[in-house]
Every structure is written in C-alpha cells, then in structure tokens.
Amino acid sequence: MDINSYLTVNRGKHMENILIEKSVLSENGQTFYWVSNINKEVTIVFLPGLTANHTLFEKQIMYFYDKYNVIVWDCPCHGKSRPYKNFNYSNVSKELNTILKTEGIGKIVIIGQSLGGMIGQYYIDAYPEGVIGFVSIDSAPFGDYYSKSDFFWLNQLEWMCKLFPDNVLRKSMAKMCGITQDARERMERMLADYPKKELCHLMYIGEAAFIPENKSIELPCDSILLLGDKDQVGKVAAYNKRWSYETGYPLMIIKNAAHNSNDDKPEEVNKIIEDFLLSIG
C-alpha cells in the first residue's frame, strides 16, 4: 500500500485515537508511551531521535498499526517524559525494558531514528531476548568509530546552541532535519515543547551521554541501516558508510531526504521497513 492509499484508508483517523497512552514510573521520572490495542505476534518499537517526540513516527504508525503491534514513546527528557533525572543510556534502556515487560511483549523489532537508534543498540546489547530485528534511521553506531575531535565537539553543543537567537536555532534545526515542508513543520512543532535553555541542555546531554557509555556492540539480530542522502547532521553519513562496511549491515540510501528521512520520504521508508519485516518473519 502506498502513502496515498493508506491516507485514503485512514482518512479521519489520527495517531492519538489509534494508540493508547500509558506511562511507567521510576526513581528518575515518569516515562510516557503509546501502544496499539492489536494482538499480533510481532511488535514494532519506535524510538524517536534527539529533541523529537512520538509524533515523529506518525506516518509509520498510521501505516503499520493494523499489521503489527506498535509501541512508541517520548524518550526520557523528551516530550511528556519530563522532567527526568540522570539521563544516560543505561537508565533509558531500563525504562524501555520496564515498558516492554509491562506490556508482555514477545518478538520485537526496534526502529530507532538518530538518538533512538543509538538507544536501540544499547537496549539490544543489554536485553537481547526477543529482539528479532533492528532498523537504524539516520543514526550512528556504538564502537570504535569516533575521533577525540568528535567527542570534543559533542561536549561543546550546549554553549554553541546558546549562541543562536531562539528562532534561528529552531529554524536551522528543523531545516537540518527535513527537506520537505511537512517534515520541517513537524520538527518545529516538536521543538516548541522546550524553552531555549532546556533545548540547549537537551542537545548536550543527549549527545554527551554517549561518550562514557560508548562500547563495542555486536547486534545479534537482523539489522539494516537507512540514511537520507541529504543528511548533513554532523558526520552521520560517514559513520553509516563505515558502519555498513565494518558489519555488513545493508545500507539503504533514501534519496531527497535529510536527517528525518522517515518523515521526508515515508512511502519509501515504509516499504523498506515492510520488506525487512517480511524477510525476518
């Protein structure tokens, strides 16, 4: 089914009235997530990227919700899952594991965009049971891919973001994330959740948290990498090419798409995901 067909079928439906909002509570904060009420064998777990919330995957959820169980969250420190103390990959993965255990999930395919793909890798390494597939969308690998210079600049993000006027910062971030007007507007709506000070700090903790927790991770499940050919966020493109070369994971280039390639080119991305899901059974 192409995008026009699924929009026709789902006309009048919205993600909010298809998914059920729930949350889990830990000593660090409350984490919100949304789940479909369909009893399928395989569950797709959507993990949005840095500064994004659950609406980033609207076009994927509307396409897949009647074919698979779907879960999407607002990552701790993002969207409704604020405030949250002690953001790191270990704590965030524990929150995700609590959610999946609460829902009694069996077979899992994790689809993570940017930061979500990195959280997905960390989660799979820590809790591999039941994970049968991983889809990285404009994300980056764990392991020996980074220079000292890379880590230095990750630590500078907060003060560098503060140098930009608020409106310029948000517009430039949206422009980096999307080529299409729809993708840019969605990104601007998600960014609107955060006052500038919080947004700048989130950029820092979301990236700098990676440095002390970086390690070599070998994914035990079928995995594919998606990359927008216009993705100019940091060195994401270079990391993905080397990641694919080093591991053999297929690298799918999404033409005319930026960092949020799933939002720029939903029809193409949905087809790749669907073919991947069918291939792993």
Salt bridges, closest charged atoms under 4 A:
GLU21 OE2 - LYS80 NZ 2.88
GLU41 OE2 - LYS107 NZ 2.96
GLU58 OE1 - ARG186 NH1 2.88
ASP66 OD1 - LYS67 NZ 3.68
ASP74 OD1 - HIS54 ND1 2.92
GLU103 OE2 - LYS22 NZ 3.13
ASP125 OD2 - LYS215 NZ 2.97
ASP150 OD1 - LYS235 NZ 3.05
GLU158 OE2 - LYS162 NZ 3.85
GLU158 OE2 - HIS201 ND1 3.21
ASP166 OD1 - ARG170 NE 2.83
ASP182 OD2 - LYS59 NZ 2.37
ASP182 OD2 - ARG186 NH2 3.92
GLU188 OE1 - LYS171 NZ 3.22
GLU198 OE2 - ARG82 NE 2.68
ASP229 OD2 - LYS230 NZ 3.21
ASP231 OD2 - HIS259 ND1 2.77
GLU246 OE2 - ARG242 NE 3.54
ASP263 OD1 - LYS59 NZ 3.47
ASP263 OD2 - ARG186 NE 2.67
ASP275 OD2 - LYS271 NZ 2.74
